[in-house]
């Protein structure tokens, strides 16, 4: 099968702005699934609300476009009731970590076998550029006209502390690395979090001296380094990329299956 | 028969009804006075191959059962006032995406945290209008444990028939009181199973195109058809659309599928209406005291009639109007500030005949309370 077999071509061109990174993430996701050789009738994509959430309409899998922040709650119901399905939940940074923050940490704590992709462009794009829990201190946004005074989450540390058994970070500049990480995340049995740094030139870049998509991609290139690189320790603006956590721990549906077996169900 | 006779709480009767109907997936969050439903299902579902999960809140509980319904399960959650408030967002999603599911609200005193361990019936209108936007909803209730079981089965049947969320509006007294229950043998009560599409794999399937009889056959996630489910207005494939014609016809469909079937959905009980000068209308635990009052006063010669609503939404307007046509007075007995009273007034001719007999202090309204209110209404003094 080619990658075109995994998309609903009649809905293209997609609705994302010129220069948006989300198309790159969609591309990486489809290539990862193609390379894994998965049956597309065995995949359910569950998304929330926002620019990121539109990804579920573009892919030719079972698709569930839910409520803002609730993708993981719906996904938990789908996975827990039908554990043999492969579940992927692409979410925005506000979607996953503001309104959906509680569902995020609890899905991680359960270690339920879902692949959560946080498409982090550090802004609420669809509503017009408000600051998100991933906007950096000092960033400008329509609701932070004098500069953001909030502190952002570190999604990798948050997911790790909450109990996710696979945690990774990559960027839209590093698309090949993204494919490779997504493949591992999907194959991993347990809760996988991939923070995928993405660019929003329309709502974030033009307010924050990153004038267009190439400049933003250049920023992702120069401000991220592989895990363990010395530069990250020296400069707090530099983020590490790669796989931070990859451990095999009891998966939630497997654990419940043992309860069912024990009870004779 | 005897081995099926048990002495249980109303919450247990609800569990028996849900299992009788074939419920196989429950997600919930602990809240008084509904918690026993979750506790019992945590124990009983795995042995039947079903699944129980305790979620992080009521928001995710309803979201999770919607997910579980899409993979082909009959699903339920149970809560009370504050949790029911949190479920309103996902309730609207289930209405819009036409997902069969059952939501139990064992009512306590509200608003807010209110009176958690005491009875109330103040969620009648929240059940109807708690989620935003125009929509229709089915809401059922019960006054005895036998009825709790039967209405729970009816709730699943209605959810599957109309592809819709159904609300079971019980209350603290019904939930916690113990009385006898006969668990019917399989086959005694009708059970409506999931209607699945006969469209073969590879053939275009329309999840949102009603058949001639109005029903919409489903396809399980993970099965033959990959389609889209969304809370946005959508076309017959489930893909988002803001086309004015699509929007208008979907909203009309969502309301009409329930409002035009009010006679199929409605359940009620009546006694002594033929000669009744005063009709007492009630539901839930308040109906128990109402029935006692009617029986008691009739023995003393008062021509009282009894009408118990076992379904509240869609409100059975025609039924109420017809049954109350000849009565001199109509008294609605409920434990709130008159939520059903207002509906009855709107339904009958000469609404000045309609009175409220209520109690709102967290205690069950008693036959003596009702008798005293009747004396005032009938001008017999206190």
HADDOCK unambig.tbl for C-alpha pairs under 7 A between the chains (distance, minus, plus):
assign (segid A and resid 41 and name CA) (segid B and resid 222 and name CA) 5.90 0.50 0.50
assign (segid A and resid 41 and name CA) (segid B and resid 223 and name CA) 6.92 0.50 0.50
assign (segid A and resid 41 and name CA) (segid B and resid 226 and name CA) 6.67 0.50 0.50
assign (segid A and resid 42 and name CA) (segid B and resid 222 and name CA) 5.32 0.50 0.50
assign (segid A and resid 57 and name CA) (segid B and resid 228 and name CA) 6.93 0.50 0.50
assign (segid A and resid 60 and name CA) (segid B and resid 226 and name CA) 6.85 0.50 0.50
assign (segid A and resid 61 and name CA) (segid B and resid 226 and name CA) 5.61 0.50 0.50
assign (segid A and resid 62 and name CA) (segid B and resid 221 and name CA) 6.24 0.50 0.50
assign (segid A and resid 62 and name CA) (segid B and resid 226 and name CA) 4.51 0.50 0.50
assign (segid A and resid 62 and name CA) (segid B and resid 227 and name CA) 5.60 0.50 0.50
assign (segid A and resid 62 and name CA) (segid B and resid 228 and name CA) 6.49 0.50 0.50
assign (segid A and resid 63 and name CA) (segid B and resid 227 and name CA) 6.34 0.50 0.50
assign (segid A and resid 63 and name CA) (segid B and resid 228 and name CA) 4.82 0.50 0.50
assign (segid A and resid 63 and name CA) (segid B and resid 229 and name CA) 6.31 0.50 0.50
assign (segid A and resid 64 and name CA) (segid B and resid 228 and name CA) 5.90 0.50 0.50
assign (segid A and resid 64 and name CA) (segid B and resid 229 and name CA) 4.82 0.50 0.50
assign (segid A and resid 64 and name CA) (segid B and resid 230 and name CA) 6.12 0.50 0.50
assign (segid A and resid 65 and name CA) (segid B and resid 229 and name CA) 5.95 0.50 0.50
assign (segid A and resid 65 and name CA) (segid B and resid 230 and name CA) 4.63 0.50 0.50
assign (segid A and resid 65 and name CA) (segid B and resid 231 and name CA) 6.98 0.50 0.50
assign (segid A and resid 66 and name CA) (segid B and resid 230 and name CA) 5.89 0.50 0.50
assign (segid A and resid 66 and name CA) (segid B and resid 231 and name CA) 6.21 0.50 0.50
assign (segid A and resid 73 and name CA) (segid B and resid 60 and name CA) 4.91 0.50 0.50
assign (segid A and resid 73 and name CA) (segid B and resid 63 and name CA) 5.58 0.50 0.50
assign (segid A and resid 73 and name CA) (segid B and resid 64 and name CA) 5.39 0.50 0.50
assign (segid A and resid 74 and name CA) (segid B and resid 63 and name CA) 4.76 0.50 0.50
assign (segid A and resid 74 and name CA) (segid B and resid 64 and name CA) 4.62 0.50 0.50
assign (segid A and resid 74 and name CA) (segid B and resid 66 and name CA) 6.72 0.50 0.50
assign (segid A and resid 74 and name CA) (segid B and resid 67 and name CA) 4.97 0.50 0.50
assign (segid A and resid 75 and name CA) (segid B and resid 67 and name CA) 6.43 0.50 0.50
assign (segid A and resid 76 and name CA) (segid B and resid 64 and name CA) 5.95 0.50 0.50
assign (segid A and resid 77 and name CA) (segid B and resid 64 and name CA) 3.84 0.50 0.50
assign (segid A and resid 77 and name CA) (segid B and resid 65 and name CA) 5.71 0.50 0.50
assign (segid A and resid 77 and name CA) (segid B and resid 67 and name CA) 4.46 0.50 0.50
assign (segid A and resid 77 and name CA) (segid B and resid 68 and name CA) 4.81 0.50 0.50
assign (segid A and resid 78 and name CA) (segid B and resid 67 and name CA) 4.41 0.50 0.50
assign (segid A and resid 78 and name CA) (segid B and resid 68 and name CA) 5.05 0.50 0.50
assign (segid A and resid 78 and name CA) (segid B and resid 71 and name CA) 6.38 0.50 0.50
assign (segid A and resid 81 and name CA) (segid B and resid 51 and name CA) 6.93 0.50 0.50
assign (segid A and resid 81 and name CA) (segid B and resid 68 and name CA) 5.35 0.50 0.50
assign (segid A and resid 81 and name CA) (segid B and resid 71 and name CA) 6.85 0.50 0.50
assign (segid A and resid 82 and name CA) (segid B and resid 71 and name CA) 6.55 0.50 0.50
assign (segid A and resid 85 and name CA) (segid B and resid 222 and name CA) 6.64 0.50 0.50
assign (segid A and resid 106 and name CA) (segid B and resid 56 and name CA) 6.74 0.50 0.50
assign (segid A and resid 259 and name CA) (segid B and resid 46 and name CA) 6.68 0.50 0.50
assign (segid A and resid 260 and name CA) (segid B and resid 46 and name CA) 4.66 0.50 0.50
assign (segid A and resid 260 and name CA) (segid B and resid 47 and name CA) 5.93 0.50 0.50
assign (segid A and resid 260 and name CA) (segid B and resid 49 and name CA) 6.12 0.50 0.50
assign (segid A and resid 263 and name CA) (segid B and resid 46 and name CA) 6.22 0.50 0.50
assign (segid A and resid 263 and name CA) (segid B and resid 47 and name CA) 4.56 0.50 0.50
assign (segid A and resid 264 and name CA) (segid B and resid 47 and name CA) 5.23 0.50 0.50
assign (segid A and resid 265 and name CA) (segid B and resid 46 and name CA) 5.63 0.50 0.50
assign (segid A and resid 265 and name CA) (segid B and resid 47 and name CA) 3.91 0.50 0.50
assign (segid A and resid 265 and name CA) (segid B and resid 48 and name CA) 4.46 0.50 0.50
assign (segid A and resid 265 and name CA) (segid B and resid 49 and name CA) 4.08 0.50 0.50
